[in-house]
Amino acid sequence: MRVLPNPIVILTTTAASTPGVIDWSKPGSGEIPDPSRYRGMTLSSFTSLSMSPQPLVTFNIGFPSRTLSALTENQHCLIHVLKANPKGKLLADAFTKGNVVHTTSLEGENGSESGKKDAEGNMQMSITAFDLAAQAEDMKVGIHTIQRARKADVHLPRIESAAVKAVLECRVLGEGDRQGGGLIRVGDHVLVVARITGIAEVADFKASLLEARQGRLAHGNALCYVDGAYAAAGSSWGTPGWWSGKQGK
């Protein structure tokens, strides 16, 4: 399986202020989440499921997972498609570390206000994937707000970086959807099926970059992972259907 290229994307979402307790039916909430509630992870299982009648994507997350818990609570997320370059690799690496990477002991009063003191009185500060990414790459975190009629707004962390190619807005399918529920437990993983509800950002798309023959970007492919290393898609061997046509001759 390691020789099969896998797309690399970053998922971000937001946890509830009270873990396990959330009421998204309550209207009028304009609360912007505290950064400590941001959740994010690198995915290599992201793929398109269908385009019609609705654009659906799928990916899986192992559990237990802070990101999966947050996604289960709010049902919304952003998918960041990364550019196939060193900056994209740095971002992908940072978000493979988890939401709480490690804890650093800080003496005296140099600690963060959000930190906690240990038994010896030293301040403990958690370093998140968002912190690591900001250190490794010139990155900022903005807020993408999804407004919903008669329901609370959803505020999601959006990675703002030159390494991001596009950002997709997604919602996990619910029990009321015609396609059925979008969270399916399989062993120690959860298979997630989500509908693309919008394109939050396309950083470098230009119509002039489209190849008329193949209808795809001529350059600037997205990041993928194959045989233990990050990579970009290589050469194209003709248009779809090229091989089947040759077989008949």
NUVOVO-650456 format. One line per field, with one value per residue: x, y, z of N, C-alpha, C in turn; chain; residue in one letter; residue number from 1. Coordinates in Angstrom, 1 decimal. Example, Ala and Ser with C-alpha at 12.3 -4.5 7.8 and 13.67 -1.06 7.14 Angstrom:
npx c(13.2  12.8)
npy c(-5.7  -2.2)
npz c(7.8  7.1)
capx c(12.3  13.7)
capy c(-4.5  -1.1)
capz c(7.8  7.1)
cpx c(13.2  12.9)
cpy c(-3.3  0.0)
cpz c(7.8  7.9)
kette c(A  A)
rest c(A  S)
nr c(1  2)
***
This chain:
npx c(0.8  2.1  3.2  1.2  0.1  -1.1  -3.4  -2.6  -4.0  -5.1  -7.3  -9.4  -11.2  -13.6  -13.7  -16.3  -17.1  -17.6  -16.6  -18.2  -20.7  -22.9  -25.0  -26.2  -28.5  -29.2  -30.0  -28.4  -25.7  -22.7  -20.2  -16.8  -14.5  -12.1  -8.6  -7.6  -9.4  -9.3  -9.0  -7.1  -5.7  -3.6  -4.5  -4.4  -6.2  -8.1  -10.5  -12.5  -15.9  -18.3  -19.7  -22.3  -25.6  -24.8  -21.8  -19.6  -17.3  -14.8  -13.1  -11.0  -10.7  -8.7  -9.5  -9.2  -9.7  -9.1  -9.8  -11.7  -13.7  -14.4  -15.3  -17.5  -19.2  -19.7  -20.1  -19.0  -16.3  -13.1  -11.3  -8.0  -6.3  -3.1  -0.1  2.3  5.1  8.0  7.0  4.4  4.9  6.0  3.8  2.1  3.6  3.6  0.9  0.6  1.3  -0.6  -3.1  -2.4  0.8  3.2  4.3  5.7  7.9  8.0  9.7  9.0  7.3  7.1  5.3  2.5  -0.7  -2.7  -1.6  -0.8  0.1  2.6  3.2  5.5  5.4  6.1  5.3  3.2  3.0  1.0  1.8  0.5  -0.6  -1.2  0.5  3.0  3.0  2.9  5.4  7.0  6.4  5.4  2.7  -0.7  -3.7  -7.0  -10.5  -13.2  -16.5  -19.6  -22.7  -26.0  -29.4  -31.6  -30.0  -27.1  -24.1  -21.3  -17.9  -14.9  -11.4  -9.2  -6.5  -4.1  -1.9  0.9  1.3  -1.1  -3.3  -6.1  -9.2  -11.7  -15.1  -16.9  -19.6  -20.5  -22.4  -25.7  -28.2  -30.6  -30.1  -30.5  -28.6  -27.9  -26.4  -23.2  -21.1  -19.3  -18.4  -15.6  -13.9  -11.1  -11.3  -13.1  -15.1  -15.7  -18.1  -18.7  -20.3  -19.4  -19.9  -19.1  -16.6  -14.1  -11.8  -9.6  -6.4  -4.5  -5.6  -5.9  -7.5  -6.0  -4.1  -5.2  -5.1  -6.3  -6.7  -6.7  -8.0  -7.1  -5.0  -2.1  0.3  1.6  0.7  -1.1  -0.1  1.1  1.6  3.9  5.4  6.8  7.5  7.0  5.5  4.9  2.5  3.5  4.4  1.9  0.1  -1.4  -4.9  -8.0  -9.3  -7.5  -5.8  -7.7  -8.5  -6.3  -6.0  -7.8  -6.7)
npy c(-1.2  1.2  2.1  3.3  6.5  8.9  11.5  14.5  16.4  19.0  18.9  21.1  22.0  23.0  22.6  22.1  24.4  23.3  20.1  17.5  18.5  20.3  22.6  23.1  24.1  26.4  29.7  32.8  32.9  34.4  33.9  33.8  31.2  30.2  30.0  27.7  25.8  25.0  22.5  20.2  18.2  16.1  14.5  11.5  10.0  11.2  11.6  11.9  11.1  11.3  13.3  14.0  13.4  15.4  16.9  14.8  13.9  11.7  10.4  9.0  8.6  7.7  6.5  6.9  10.4  13.8  15.6  14.1  14.0  16.7  17.1  15.4  16.7  19.3  19.0  20.3  21.2  22.4  21.7  21.8  22.0  21.3  22.8  21.3  21.6  22.6  24.2  23.3  20.7  21.2  22.2  20.0  18.1  19.4  19.1  16.5  15.8  15.9  17.4  18.3  18.6  18.4  19.1  21.9  22.9  25.9  28.2  30.3  33.4  33.3  31.8  30.9  32.4  30.6  28.3  25.8  25.3  23.0  20.4  21.4  24.1  25.1  26.6  25.0  24.6  23.8  22.8  23.1  21.7  23.8  25.8  24.7  24.6  27.4  28.1  26.7  27.5  30.4  31.3  32.1  32.1  32.4  33.1  31.3  31.7  30.1  30.8  30.1  29.6  30.2  28.9  28.5  30.3  28.8  28.7  28.3  27.4  28.8  28.1  30.3  30.7  30.7  28.1  26.9  25.6  25.5  25.8  23.9  23.9  21.9  19.6  17.1  14.3  13.9  12.0  12.7  13.2  12.2  10.4  9.1  8.6  10.2  9.2  6.4  3.7  1.6  -0.9  0.3  2.8  5.7  6.1  8.9  10.6  13.4  16.4  18.7  22.0  24.4  26.5  27.8  29.2  29.7  29.7  30.0  29.8  30.1  30.8  30.8  28.9  26.4  23.5  23.0  20.6  18.6  19.6  20.3  21.7  23.1  23.2  23.2  21.2  19.4  18.4  15.1  11.8  9.2  6.0  6.5  9.2  12.7  14.0  15.1  14.9  13.2  12.9  13.1  10.6  10.9  11.5  10.7  7.4  7.0  4.6  2.5  2.9  2.3  -0.4  -1.7  -1.8)
npz c(0.0  0.5  -1.8  -3.2  -4.2  -1.9  -1.2  0.6  3.1  5.3  8.0  9.8  12.7  15.3  18.8  21.3  23.9  26.4  26.8  25.2  25.5  23.8  22.0  19.1  18.1  19.3  18.8  17.7  18.7  18.7  19.5  19.4  19.1  21.6  21.0  22.2  21.7  19.1  16.7  14.8  12.1  10.1  7.1  5.2  3.9  2.5  0.0  -3.1  -3.1  -4.5  -7.2  -8.0  -7.0  -5.2  -4.1  -2.5  0.0  1.5  4.4  6.9  10.5  13.2  16.5  20.1  19.5  19.6  17.6  16.1  18.1  18.4  15.8  15.7  17.5  16.3  13.6  11.4  9.2  7.9  5.0  4.1  1.2  0.3  -1.2  -3.3  -2.2  -0.3  1.9  2.1  2.9  5.5  6.9  6.8  8.2  10.8  11.6  12.0  14.5  16.5  18.6  21.2  21.7  23.3  26.7  28.2  30.7  32.4  34.3  37.1  36.4  33.7  32.2  30.1  30.3  30.0  30.8  33.3  36.7  37.9  40.5  41.6  41.3  38.9  35.7  33.4  29.9  27.1  23.9  20.8  17.6  15.9  17.0  16.5  13.7  13.1  14.0  12.3  9.8  7.8  9.0  9.6  11.6  10.7  11.0  9.9  9.3  9.4  8.6  9.8  9.4  12.0  13.8  15.7  14.8  13.1  13.9  12.4  12.5  10.1  8.1  7.2  4.8  2.5  1.7  1.3  -1.0  -1.6  0.1  1.5  2.4  4.6  5.6  7.8  7.0  8.2  10.2  9.1  6.4  3.0  2.1  4.4  7.7  8.4  9.9  10.4  12.2  12.0  13.0  14.8  13.7  12.4  9.7  7.8  6.1  4.2  3.0  0.6  1.1  0.3  -1.2  0.5  0.0  -2.7  -3.5  -5.6  -8.1  -11.6  -14.6  -16.9  -16.4  -17.0  -18.8  -22.0  -23.2  -21.3  -19.1  -16.5  -13.9  -15.2  -13.8  -10.4  -8.7  -6.1  -2.7  -2.0  -0.7  -0.8  -0.7  1.7  1.7  1.1  -1.9  -5.3  -7.9  -10.9  -14.3  -16.9  -18.6  -21.1  -21.9  -20.1  -20.9  -22.8  -22.7  -22.9  -25.5  -27.0  -26.5  -28.1  -30.6)
capx c(0.0  2.9  3.6  0.1  0.1  -2.2  -3.4  -2.3  -4.7  -5.3  -8.6  -9.5  -12.6  -13.6  -14.4  -17.3  -16.6  -17.7  -16.5  -19.3  -22.0  -23.0  -26.3  -26.0  -29.8  -29.4  -29.7  -27.8  -24.4  -21.7  -19.0  -15.6  -13.9  -10.8  -7.7  -7.3  -10.5  -9.0  -8.5  -6.6  -4.9  -3.2  -5.2  -3.9  -7.2  -9.1  -10.8  -13.8  -16.8  -19.2  -20.0  -23.7  -26.3  -24.1  -20.3  -19.3  -15.9  -14.7  -11.8  -11.2  -9.9  -8.6  -9.9  -9.7  -9.1  -9.7  -10.4  -12.9  -14.7  -14.9  -16.1  -18.8  -20.0  -20.2  -20.5  -18.5  -14.8  -12.5  -10.2  -7.0  -5.5  -1.7  0.7  3.4  6.4  8.6  6.1  3.3  5.4  6.2  2.5  1.6  4.3  3.2  -0.4  0.7  1.8  -1.7  -3.5  -1.5  2.0  4.0  4.2  7.0  8.0  8.5  9.9  8.6  6.1  7.2  4.4  1.3  -1.9  -3.5  -0.9  -1.2  1.3  2.7  3.3  6.7  5.1  6.5  4.2  3.1  2.3  0.8  2.2  -0.5  -0.2  -1.3  1.7  4.1  2.9  3.2  6.8  7.7  6.0  4.8  1.2  -1.7  -5.0  -8.1  -11.8  -14.2  -17.8  -20.7  -24.0  -27.1  -30.7  -32.3  -29.1  -25.8  -23.0  -20.1  -16.6  -13.8  -10.0  -8.7  -5.0  -3.7  -0.5  1.2  1.4  -2.4  -3.8  -7.5  -9.9  -13.1  -16.0  -17.6  -20.5  -20.7  -23.8  -26.5  -29.1  -31.7  -29.7  -31.0  -27.5  -27.7  -25.4  -21.9  -20.0  -19.4  -17.3  -15.1  -12.7  -10.7  -11.4  -14.4  -15.2  -16.5  -18.7  -19.1  -20.7  -18.8  -20.9  -18.6  -15.1  -13.8  -10.7  -8.8  -5.3  -3.7  -6.3  -6.0  -8.0  -4.9  -3.3  -5.9  -4.8  -7.5  -6.9  -6.9  -8.9  -6.6  -4.0  -0.9  1.3  1.1  -0.1  -1.3  0.8  0.7  2.6  4.1  6.7  7.5  8.0  6.1  5.8  3.9  2.1  4.5  4.0  0.6  0.2  -2.6  -6.2  -8.8  -9.7  -6.4  -5.4  -8.7  -8.5  -5.1  -6.2  -8.7  -6.0)
capy c(0.0  2.4  2.6  4.0  7.9  9.4  13.0  15.0  17.6  19.3  19.2  21.9  22.2  23.6  21.8  22.8  25.1  22.2  18.8  16.5  19.2  21.4  22.8  23.9  24.6  27.6  30.8  34.0  32.8  35.0  33.7  33.3  30.2  30.4  29.1  26.4  24.9  24.7  21.1  20.0  17.0  15.8  13.3  10.9  9.1  12.1  11.3  12.3  10.0  11.5  14.7  14.2  14.8  16.3  16.6  14.2  13.4  10.8  10.2  8.2  9.1  6.7  7.0  8.2  11.5  15.1  16.2  13.4  14.4  18.0  17.0  14.8  17.7  20.5  18.5  21.1  21.3  22.9  20.8  22.6  21.3  21.8  22.8  20.3  22.3  22.5  24.8  22.4  19.6  21.7  22.3  18.6  17.5  19.9  18.7  15.0  15.7  15.9  18.7  18.7  17.9  18.1  20.1  22.5  23.5  27.3  28.7  31.7  34.0  33.4  30.9  31.4  32.6  29.5  27.2  25.3  25.0  21.6  20.3  22.2  25.5  25.5  26.7  24.0  25.1  22.9  23.2  22.5  21.6  25.1  26.5  24.1  25.1  28.8  28.2  26.1  28.2  31.7  31.0  32.8  31.4  33.2  32.5  31.1  31.6  29.5  31.3  29.2  30.1  29.8  28.1  29.2  30.3  27.9  29.4  27.3  28.0  28.6  28.3  31.3  30.4  30.5  26.7  26.3  25.8  25.7  25.4  23.4  23.9  20.6  19.3  15.7  13.9  13.6  11.0  13.2  13.3  11.1  9.5  8.5  9.2  10.2  8.7  5.0  3.0  0.4  -1.3  1.4  4.0  6.1  6.5  10.1  11.1  14.8  17.1  20.0  23.0  25.7  26.6  28.9  29.9  29.1  30.7  30.2  29.3  31.1  30.1  30.6  27.7  25.2  22.9  22.8  19.2  17.7  20.3  20.3  22.7  22.7  23.1  23.5  20.0  19.3  17.5  13.7  11.0  7.9  5.3  7.1  10.6  13.7  14.1  15.8  14.0  13.3  13.1  12.6  9.7  11.0  11.8  9.5  6.6  6.7  3.2  1.6  3.0  1.6  -1.9  -2.2  -1.8)
capz c(0.0  0.6  -3.2  -3.8  -3.7  -1.1  -1.1  1.9  3.4  6.7  8.5  11.0  13.2  16.7  19.9  22.1  25.1  27.4  26.1  25.2  25.7  22.7  21.5  17.9  17.7  20.0  17.9  18.2  19.3  17.9  20.3  18.7  20.0  22.1  20.2  22.8  21.2  17.7  16.5  13.4  11.9  8.7  6.6  4.0  3.4  1.9  -1.4  -3.6  -3.2  -5.7  -7.6  -8.3  -7.1  -4.3  -4.0  -1.3  0.2  2.6  5.0  8.1  11.6  14.2  17.8  20.4  18.8  20.0  16.4  15.9  19.1  18.0  14.5  16.0  18.1  15.5  12.3  10.3  9.2  6.7  4.4  3.4  0.2  0.3  -2.4  -3.3  -2.1  1.1  2.8  2.3  3.7  6.9  7.5  6.9  9.3  12.1  12.0  12.3  15.9  17.4  19.1  22.3  21.3  24.5  27.7  28.5  32.0  32.5  35.7  37.5  35.8  32.2  31.6  29.5  31.2  29.8  31.4  34.7  37.5  38.4  41.9  42.1  41.1  37.5  34.8  32.3  28.7  26.1  22.5  19.9  16.2  15.4  17.5  15.8  12.3  13.1  14.2  11.2  8.5  8.0  9.0  10.5  11.7  10.7  11.4  8.8  9.9  8.7  9.2  9.6  9.8  13.2  14.5  16.1  13.8  13.4  13.7  12.2  12.2  8.7  8.0  6.2  4.4  1.1  1.4  1.1  -2.4  -1.6  1.4  1.2  3.6  4.6  6.7  8.0  6.7  9.4  10.1  8.3  5.0  2.2  2.0  5.7  8.6  7.8  10.8  10.4  12.9  11.4  13.9  15.6  13.0  12.0  8.3  7.7  4.8  4.3  1.8  0.4  1.1  -0.4  -1.4  1.4  -0.5  -3.7  -3.4  -6.7  -9.3  -12.7  -15.7  -17.9  -16.1  -17.4  -20.1  -22.8  -23.6  -20.1  -18.2  -15.2  -13.7  -15.9  -12.8  -9.0  -8.2  -4.7  -2.0  -1.8  0.1  -1.4  -0.4  2.9  1.4  0.4  -3.3  -6.2  -9.1  -12.0  -15.7  -17.3  -19.7  -21.9  -21.4  -19.7  -22.0  -23.8  -22.7  -23.5  -27.0  -27.5  -26.4  -29.2  -31.8)
cpx c(0.9  3.3  2.4  0.1  -1.2  -2.2  -3.2  -3.1  -4.8  -6.7  -8.6  -11.0  -12.4  -14.3  -15.4  -16.6  -16.6  -17.7  -17.7  -20.7  -22.0  -24.5  -26.3  -27.4  -30.1  -29.1  -29.0  -26.5  -23.4  -20.3  -17.9  -14.8  -12.5  -9.8  -7.4  -8.4  -10.3  -8.5  -8.1  -5.7  -4.7  -3.9  -4.5  -5.0  -8.3  -9.3  -12.2  -14.7  -17.8  -19.3  -21.4  -24.5  -25.7  -22.6  -20.0  -17.9  -15.9  -13.3  -12.0  -10.2  -9.9  -9.0  -9.3  -9.0  -9.8  -10.4  -11.7  -14.0  -15.3  -15.8  -17.5  -19.7  -20.6  -20.5  -19.9  -17.0  -14.4  -11.4  -9.3  -6.2  -4.1  -1.0  1.9  4.7  6.8  7.7  4.9  3.7  5.5  4.8  1.9  2.3  3.8  1.9  -0.5  1.0  0.6  -2.0  -2.8  -0.2  2.9  3.8  5.6  6.9  8.6  8.6  9.4  7.3  6.2  6.2  3.2  0.2  -2.8  -2.9  -1.4  0.1  1.3  2.9  4.5  6.5  5.6  5.3  4.3  2.4  2.2  1.1  1.3  0.1  -0.2  0.0  2.9  4.1  3.3  4.7  7.6  7.5  5.3  3.3  0.5  -2.9  -6.1  -9.4  -12.7  -15.5  -18.8  -22.0  -25.1  -28.4  -31.2  -31.3  -27.8  -24.8  -21.9  -18.9  -15.5  -12.5  -9.6  -7.3  -4.8  -2.3  -0.3  1.3  0.0  -2.9  -5.3  -8.0  -11.3  -13.9  -16.9  -18.5  -20.7  -22.2  -24.5  -27.5  -30.3  -31.4  -30.2  -29.9  -27.3  -26.7  -24.0  -20.7  -20.2  -18.2  -16.9  -13.8  -12.4  -10.6  -12.9  -14.3  -16.1  -16.9  -19.2  -19.5  -20.0  -19.9  -20.4  -17.1  -14.7  -12.7  -10.0  -7.6  -4.7  -4.3  -6.3  -6.5  -7.0  -4.0  -3.9  -5.4  -6.1  -7.8  -7.3  -7.8  -8.4  -5.5  -2.7  0.3  0.8  0.3  -0.1  -0.3  0.3  1.9  2.7  5.4  7.5  7.9  6.9  6.5  4.7  3.6  3.1  3.8  2.6  0.7  -1.1  -3.9  -7.0  -9.3  -8.7  -6.0  -6.4  -8.8  -7.4  -5.3  -7.0  -8.0  -4.9)
cpy c(1.3  2.9  3.3  5.4  8.2  10.9  13.4  16.3  17.8  19.6  20.0  22.0  22.8  22.8  22.7  23.4  24.1  20.9  17.9  17.2  20.4  21.4  23.8  24.4  25.9  28.8  31.9  34.0  33.3  34.8  33.1  32.4  30.6  29.5  27.8  25.3  24.5  23.2  21.0  18.8  16.8  14.5  12.8  10.0  9.9  11.7  11.7  11.0  10.1  13.0  15.0  13.1  15.8  15.9  16.1  13.7  12.5  10.7  9.4  8.8  8.0  7.3  6.2  9.3  12.8  15.7  15.5  13.8  15.7  17.9  16.4  15.8  18.7  20.1  19.2  21.1  22.0  21.9  21.7  21.7  22.0  21.8  21.8  21.0  22.2  23.1  23.9  21.2  20.0  21.7  20.9  18.0  18.0  19.4  17.1  14.8  15.6  17.3  19.2  17.9  17.5  19.3  20.6  23.2  24.9  27.7  30.1  32.1  34.1  32.5  31.6  31.5  31.3  28.2  26.9  25.0  23.6  21.6  21.1  23.7  26.0  25.6  25.7  24.6  24.1  23.5  22.4  22.4  22.9  25.9  26.0  24.6  26.5  29.0  27.7  26.8  29.5  31.6  31.8  31.9  32.4  32.4  32.5  30.8  31.1  30.0  30.4  29.8  29.4  28.8  28.9  29.2  29.3  28.6  28.3  28.0  27.7  29.0  29.3  31.3  30.3  29.0  26.1  26.6  26.1  25.2  25.1  23.4  22.7  20.4  17.8  15.4  13.5  12.5  11.4  13.3  12.0  10.0  8.7  9.2  9.1  9.8  7.2  4.3  1.7  0.1  -0.2  2.7  4.4  6.7  7.7  10.4  12.5  15.4  18.4  21.1  24.3  25.6  27.9  29.8  29.1  30.1  31.0  29.8  30.4  30.3  29.9  29.4  26.4  24.7  22.6  21.4  18.3  18.3  20.2  21.4  22.2  22.5  23.4  22.4  20.0  18.3  16.1  13.0  9.6  7.3  6.0  8.5  11.4  13.8  14.9  14.8  14.3  13.5  12.5  11.8  9.8  11.3  10.5  8.8  6.3  5.3  2.3  1.7  2.3  0.0  -2.5  -2.3  -2.9)
cpz c(0.0  -0.8  -3.9  -3.3  -3.0  -1.0  0.4  2.1  4.9  7.0  9.7  11.4  14.6  17.7  20.6  23.4  26.3  26.7  26.3  25.4  24.7  22.2  20.3  17.4  18.4  19.1  18.6  18.8  18.3  18.6  19.4  19.6  20.4  21.3  20.8  22.3  19.8  17.7  15.0  13.3  10.4  8.3  5.3  3.4  2.7  0.4  -1.8  -3.6  -4.3  -6.0  -7.8  -7.6  -6.1  -4.3  -2.6  -1.2  1.4  3.1  6.3  9.2  12.7  15.6  18.9  19.8  19.2  18.7  16.0  16.8  18.7  16.7  14.8  16.7  17.2  14.1  11.1  10.4  7.9  6.3  3.6  2.5  0.1  -1.0  -2.2  -3.4  -0.6  2.1  3.1  3.1  5.2  7.6  7.7  8.1  10.7  12.5  12.1  13.8  16.9  17.9  20.4  22.1  22.5  25.5  28.1  29.9  31.9  33.9  35.9  36.8  34.3  31.5  30.9  30.5  31.1  30.3  32.8  35.4  37.9  39.9  42.5  41.8  39.7  36.6  33.7  31.1  27.6  24.7  21.6  18.5  15.6  15.8  16.7  14.3  12.2  13.3  13.0  9.9  8.8  7.8  10.0  10.6  11.7  11.1  10.2  9.5  9.0  9.3  8.8  10.1  11.0  14.0  14.8  14.9  14.2  13.0  13.6  12.0  10.8  8.6  6.8  5.9  2.9  0.7  1.1  -0.3  -2.5  -0.2  1.1  2.5  3.5  5.8  6.7  7.7  8.0  9.1  9.2  6.8  4.3  2.1  3.3  6.5  8.0  8.7  10.9  11.1  12.2  12.2  14.8  14.9  12.8  10.6  8.3  6.3  5.0  3.0  1.7  0.2  0.5  -0.5  -0.6  0.8  -1.6  -3.9  -4.7  -8.0  -10.4  -13.9  -16.8  -17.7  -16.5  -18.7  -20.8  -23.0  -22.4  -19.0  -16.7  -15.1  -14.4  -14.9  -11.4  -8.5  -6.6  -4.1  -1.9  -1.1  -0.5  -1.0  0.7  2.7  0.8  -1.0  -4.0  -7.3  -10.2  -13.3  -16.0  -18.5  -20.5  -21.2  -20.9  -20.9  -23.0  -23.9  -23.3  -25.0  -27.6  -27.5  -27.5  -30.5  -31.9)
kette c(A  A  A  A  A  A  A  A  A  A  A  A  A  A  A  A  A  A  A  A  A  A  A  A  A  A  A  A  A  A  A  A  A  A  A  A  A  A  A  A  A  A  A  A  A  A  A  A  A  A  A  A  A  A  A  A  A  A  A  A  A  A  A  A  A  A  A  A  A  A  A  A  A  A  A  A  A  A  A  A  A  A  A  A  A  A  A  A  A  A  A  A  A  A  A  A  A  A  A  A  A  A  A  A  A  A  A  A  A  A  A  A  A  A  A  A  A  A  A  A  A  A  A  A  A  A  A  A  A  A  A  A  A  A  A  A  A  A  A  A  A  A  A  A  A  A  A  A  A  A  A  A  A  A  A  A  A  A  A  A  A  A  A  A  A  A  A  A  A  A  A  A  A  A  A  A  A  A  A  A  A  A  A  A  A  A  A  A  A  A  A  A  A  A  A  A  A  A  A  A  A  A  A  A  A  A  A  A  A  A  A  A  A  A  A  A  A  A  A  A  A  A  A  A  A  A  A  A  A  A  A  A  A  A  A  A  A  A  A  A  A  A  A  A  A  A  A  A  A)
rest c(M  R  V  L  P  N  P  I  V  I  L  T  T  T  A  A  S  T  P  G  V  I  D  W  S  K  P  G  S  G  E  I  P  D  P  S  R  Y  R  G  M  T  L  S  S  F  T  S  L  S  M  S  P  Q  P  L  V  T  F  N  I  G  F  P  S  R  T  L  S  A  L  T  E  N  Q  H  C  L  I  H  V  L  K  A  N  P  K  G  K  L  L  A  D  A  F  T  K  G  N  V  V  H  T  T  S  L  E  G  E  N  G  S  E  S  G  K  K  D  A  E  G  N  M  Q  M  S  I  T  A  F  D  L  A  A  Q  A  E  D  M  K  V  G  I  H  T  I  Q  R  A  R  K  A  D  V  H  L  P  R  I  E  S  A  A  V  K  A  V  L  E  C  R  V  L  G  E  G  D  R  Q  G  G  G  L  I  R  V  G  D  H  V  L  V  V  A  R  I  T  G  I  A  E  V  A  D  F  K  A  S  L  L  E  A  R  Q  G  R  L  A  H  G  N  A  L  C  Y  V  D  G  A  Y  A  A  A  G  S  S  W  G  T  P  G  W  W  S  G  K  Q  G  K)
nr c(1  2  3  4  5  6  7  8  9  10  11  12  13  14  15  16  17  18  19  20  21  22  23  24  25  26  27  28  29  30  31  32  33  34  35  36  37  38  39  40  41  42  43  44  45  46  47  48  49  50  51  52  53  54  55  56  57  58  59  60  61  62  63  64  65  66  67  68  69  70  71  72  73  74  75  76  77  78  79  80  81  82  83  84  85  86  87  88  89  90  91  92  93  94  95  96  97  98  99  100  101  102  103  104  105  106  107  108  109  110  111  112  113  114  115  116  117  118  119  120  121  122  123  124  125  126  127  128  129  130  131  132  133  134  135  136  137  138  139  140  141  142  143  144  145  146  147  148  149  150  151  152  153  154  155  156  157  158  159  160  161  162  163  164  165  166  167  168  169  170  171  172  173  174  175  176  177  178  179  180  181  182  183  184  185  186  187  188  189  190  191  192  193  194  195  196  197  198  199  200  201  202  203  204  205  206  207  208  209  210  211  212  213  214  215  216  217  218  219  220  221  222  223  224  225  226  227  228  229  230  231  232  233  234  235  236  237  238  239  240  241  242  243  244  245  246  247  248  249)
***
